[in-house]
Amino acid sequence: MPLRILLALCLAAPALPAAADSVAYRFEWPGAGGYAMRGALSFDAALMGTQRVLETDVQCFVIEGYHQEERIGRWALGMKDEETTWRLTFDPVLEEFVVWGPQAPMPQAWNMDGGGYDCGPEGFGFNIGNAAQDLCVNGDLIEQSQVDPARAFPAERDDDYPFPADACRAEMLMSRLR
């Protein structure tokens, strides 16, 4: 008898919405002067048909900077606070980050403002503005890393990317952490 009641309750209960699936992209940015950056982001798969994924849509994000293949810095979404410069514009249809242009004067600011000096004393950041695509390390703009602000910045889909714990918003840790 209890099994029948349980079965009847299960069949009568309303269906709960399934957790939204997310997609992930990894990327590598080759800068000038032997500088490079690698990282990844994830967002809700429902945004795949749109042409703009913004920083508020991002579920997980991490970047690591290199000079001559030696790691020089790192920043992850979990490190963001109220003073962090954080702007991101990604086009999932074209599978690339939006770069500088008349409609996008500063489309990317990842722990780095347009001046290039607010990544923090032990920080790391990246920016695309009207002057260049470039890096910030330890609070200093790395001019040697600069490349043309309109240069394409593609990303590659990788739904199995192993995000570190601090890369995801708190609510995403259980679903994206590997």
FENDAFEN-V252670 format. One line per field, one symbol per residue. ss: DSSP state (H for helix, E for strand, L for the rest). psi: psi as a letter, one per 20 degrees, with the letter a starting at -180 (. if undefined). burial: 1 if it has 24 or more other C-alpha atoms within 12 Angstrom, else 0. A space follows every 50 residues. Layout:
BEGIN
ss: ???
psi: ???
burial: ???
END
This chain:
BEGIN
ss: LHHHHHHHHHHHLLLLLLLLLEEEEEEEEELLLLEEEEEEEEEEHHHLLL LLEEHHHEEEEEEEEEELLEEEEEEEHHHLLLLLLEELEEELLLLEELLL ELLELLLEEELLLLLLLLLLLLLEEEEELLLLEEEEELLEEEEEEEELLL LLEELEELLLLLLLHHHELHHHHHHHLL
psi: ghgggggggghiqqpqqqppqqqqqqqpooarkjqrpqaqqqrphijhir joprhiiphqpqqpqqpljppirqqqhiipaiippoppopohgilqqprq rhimhmipnnkpahhjjkiqhkrprqqoaihrprqppkjppnhiiprpij pqnrqppnijpnprhjiqqgiighhip.
burial: 00000000000000000000011111111110001111111111000100 01111011111111111000011111111100011111111100111111 00000111111111111111001111111101111111011110111011 1111111000111111111001000100
END
